[in-house]
Amino acid sequence: MFRILLIIAVIAIGFDAVVHQGAYTREIWAGIVGLTNSLLGSIKQ
């Protein structure tokens, strides 16, 4: 099951890189990094 999800993710990222020059992948990655930073900031306080 995990392999199938991993393959789908790789295909989706590859498609985004070719068709949209990675725009959606960058947005998702920036969102994940932002959430992680806010969580770490709230944990420190």
ZIBELHU-V711761 format. One record per residue. N is the residue number from 1. PHI is phi in degrees with one decimal (NA if undefined). OMEGA is omega as a letter, one per 20 degrees, with the letter a starting at -180 (* if undefined). D_CENTER is the distance of its C-alpha to the mean C-alpha in whole Angstrom. Layout:
n->[N/N]
phi->[PHI/PHI]
omega->[OMEGA/OMEGA]
d_center->[D_CENTER/D_CENTER]
//
This chain:
n->[1/2/3/4/5/6/7/8/9/10/11/12/13/14/15/16/17/18/19/20/21/22/23/24/25/26/27/28/29/30/31/32/33/34/35/36/37/38/39/40/41/42/43/44/45]
phi->[NA/-63.9/-62.4/-63.9/-63.4/-64.7/-63.1/-62.2/-63.7/-63.2/-65.1/-64.5/-65.8/-63.6/-62.9/-62.6/-64.0/-78.7/-84.0/-110.2/55.6/78.3/-63.1/-68.0/-62.8/-63.9/-63.4/-64.0/-63.1/-63.1/-65.4/-64.3/-63.9/-62.4/-63.7/-62.6/-63.2/-68.3/-65.3/-64.5/-64.1/-71.7/-69.8/-64.6/-83.1]
omega->[a/r/a/r/r/r/r/r/r/r/a/r/r/r/r/a/a/a/a/a/r/a/a/r/r/r/r/a/r/r/r/r/r/r/r/r/r/r/r/r/a/r/a/a/*]
d_center->[20/17/17/17/14/13/15/13/10/11/13/11/9/13/14/12/13/16/17/15/15/11/11/9/6/7/8/4/4/8/8/6/9/11/11/12/15/16/17/18/20/22/22/24/26]
//
